[in-house]
Amino acid sequence: MNYRHWTAMGAFFALALAAAPRGAQAATAQLDCTLKFSLTGWSAIYKHAEGHGVVSCENGESMRVHISAKGGGLTVGKSHIDNGTGKFTDVHRIEDVLGTYAQGEASIGAVKSGTAQVLTKGTVSLALAGAGEGVDIGISFGGFTISKAGPERHRKHK
């Protein structure tokens, strides 16, 4: 399979999961939350990246987070993303963003590169975008984990 075929399959599955029925949580109001992050990683068959970020929600809550992406596949490379952004869908409380999201990607890039992915965890989806530097080539799969870092969370003072 070629790069375009993998990209098309990934986009199809992301859209299908986003359109799936929401179940019991559909009755509660959705909360708009975003992620700002930095991530550094490497791959040589095994893929590993670590970083940090802040999740902010429209209700004024925010939470510092640790990010870890681990997986495998036919990949080789090294990369760094600064000032990455993410937008969550189907969030009802800030804690809904925590956990491991399914991740799959096909990539090829050298020196300056960018990424755009849609990840899923149950009914919650995360659309990521970022630009960075590095070299990366291959197809990989795995998990993208967001966990609490430092103080659990705080409310902005109004």
C-alpha positions, 0 to 999 in steps of 0.5 A, spaced: 500 500 500 502 506 498 502 513 502 496 516 500 492 509 501 494 509 508 492 516 509 485 515 506 484 509 510 486 513 517 481 519 515 476 514 513 476 511 520 477 517 524 471 520 521 467 514 522 469 514 529 467 521 530 460 520 527 459 514 531 453 515 536 455 518 543 451 514 548 449 516 555 453 522 555 449 526 549 445 529 554 450 533 558 453 539 555 459 539 551 466 543 553 470 546 548 478 544 550 484 545 546 491 543 547 498 546 546 504 542 547 511 540 545 514 533 543 520 530 542 521 523 539 525 518 535 524 511 532 528 505 529 522 500 529 520 502 536 517 509 536 518 513 542 516 521 544 515 525 550 513 532 551 508 536 555 503 541 554 497 545 557 489 543 556 485 549 557 477 549 556 472 554 555 469 554 562 476 557 565 479 550 567 486 548 565 491 542 566 498 541 565 499 535 562 505 530 560 505 527 553 507 520 551 507 517 544 509 509 544 508 504 538 512 500 533 512 499 525 517 500 520 519 507 521 526 511 522 527 518 524 528 523 530 523 529 530 521 535 535 515 539 535 514 546 538 508 550 539 503 544 537 496 545 538 490 540 539 482 541 539 478 535 543 471 533 541 466 530 545 469 532 552 464 533 558 469 535 563 476 536 563 478 529 566 475 526 559 482 528 555 486 524 560 488 517 557 491 513 551 488 515 544 489 510 538 494 513 533 496 511 526 500 515 521 504 514 515 510 519 514 515 522 510 519 528 512 526 532 512 529 538 516 522 542 516 516 538 517 509 538 519 503 533 522 496 533 522 492 527 525 486 525 528 486 521 534 481 517 538 479 515 545 472 512 546 468 518 544 473 523 545 477 525 539 483 529 538 485 533 532 493 535 532 497 540 528 504 542 529 510 544 525 517 542 527 524 539 525 527 532 524 527 526 519 522 521 519 520 516 514 515 510 515 508 507 517 507 506 525 502 505 530 501 505 537 498 510 543 498 517 544 497 518 552 495 524 556 496 524 563 496 529 569 503 533 570 504 537 576 498 541 580 492 537 578 488 543 575 486 550 577 481 555 575 482 562 572 480 568 576 475 572 573 
